[in-house]
Amino acid sequence: MSSSTSGLLGVPAIANLARSAHAGLFVSEAEIPEADIAREMQHHRTPTPGQSRAAAARALVVRELLRREIERLGLAAEAHPIGRETAEEACIRELIECEVADRLPAEEDCRRYYNQNRERFRSPDRIRVRHILLAASSNDFNGRLNARREAERLIGELAANVVPFAEFAMRYSRCPSKNQGGYLGWLQRGQTTPEFDRQVFRLVRGLAAFPIESRWGYHVVSIDDIKPGEALGFEAVREQICDYLELQARQCELQRYLRGLQQRYGVSGLEEIDAHAT
């Protein structure tokens, strides 16, 4: 039930947080110890320790509610781990499969969602790109300064049509694409490093007037062509919408089920912890 691990909070920070916001956390008559909450906090990355503590407390409450319901229904003997599942995970899976209904969205629901969100359903924007890489490592200050100056010089000469782009690419670029005149082909968002991707997709057609910085150095970039994404019809995205609405419905059903377990067994102290989640 935990998210991926993050760095541990310092022990003094956890101790101070526990003292300032201590509230007994109970499921039915069983207390969830503060030490367990502190250990669980490392699995919940949030902006503040208070929010991390609240997320950890909620996760432990859910785990205890499910444990009690598994015990009440006698599912432990029926659940068999699949793959690398633990026995606890197998029991939880068995419980959810038995108690939380899958609700397939109706055709009209999918069409309604499509009609209300047409702008989301487009084929990716594409750009045809050439570049010249002036390489410099991220920790080489002087090297990066020189690479930027060189990129600015090349842009000036290219803008004046002194030499063809491909010739400069073959002469100066440190990217293997130099053998193709710097040609990277048609790109969609997400196909290059994030910092390069964000910048080049803001450019207009033609030679960029400034160098593009990335972790590899500085790039002289030319956008040869731009093809905006086209609207996709309902049939092209029907399955995607159906999957999304099914997941949303399942999450709602799961929340409803957990609220029912909370009423059955009783939970106290969680509101006080949430009140200190700042």
Buried (B, 14 or more C-beta within 10 A) or exposed (E): EEEEEEEEBEEEBBEEBBEEBEBEBBBEEEEBEBEBBBBBBBBBBBEEBBBBBBBBBBBBBBBBBBBBBBEEBEBBEEBEEEEEBEEBBBBBBBBBEEBBEEBEBEEEBBBBBBEEEEEEBEEEBBBBBBBBBBBBEEEEEEBBEBBBEBBBEBBEEBEEEEEEBBEBBBEBBEBEBBEBBBBBEEBBBEEBEEEBBEBBBEBEEEBBEBBBBBEBBBBBBBBBEBEEEEEBEBEEBBEBBBEBBBEEBBEEBBEEBBEEBBEEBEBBBBEBBBEBBE
